[in-house]
Amino acid sequence: MRIVFVHHGNRKIENPRSQKEGLTEIGYKDCELVAELLNNAKTRENFEAIYTSQFFRCKKTAEIINKFLNVPIFEDKRLDEYRSVEGESWVDLQTRVGLCLDDLVQKYDDNDTVICVTSGLNVVAFTNKAYNLSPSENAPFIFIPSCSPMFFNYKKQ
């Protein structure tokens, strides 16, 4: 199966930072561009659903993308960003997101594609899963630009 990782659109930074931060004008435009890109991919992809973090910026990104795809959207707190859970370590984050991915791979067929809208740092868990790597304190923080889609192929274990 394929999972498309999508970093949420460019967000407005509030002070203090909040889970309810919205998207900037550029963030909205980027989301619309990604929505068009994924709509064009519909001829090759069997999109089944969009999974999103509980954060407003992620949910809004998912809604914009879904204008073209018209698939169910599901919130999953396991896709929330790093340090949203009090005392969570870097390994804990990778494990949490990895378990979500394991569940998605088991739920869907090999020819299905789902989209996961989440925070940029969570891409390390997607990469770990794709390369069968264990969570590690030494896993790099990977910078992903806002609203960047990345396609990952996974197999049932």
Summary of the structure (lengths in Angstrom):
residues: 157
radius of gyration: 14.7
end to end distance: 11.8
largest distance: 43.5
contacts: 512
relative contact order: 0.26
helix: 41%
strand: 19%
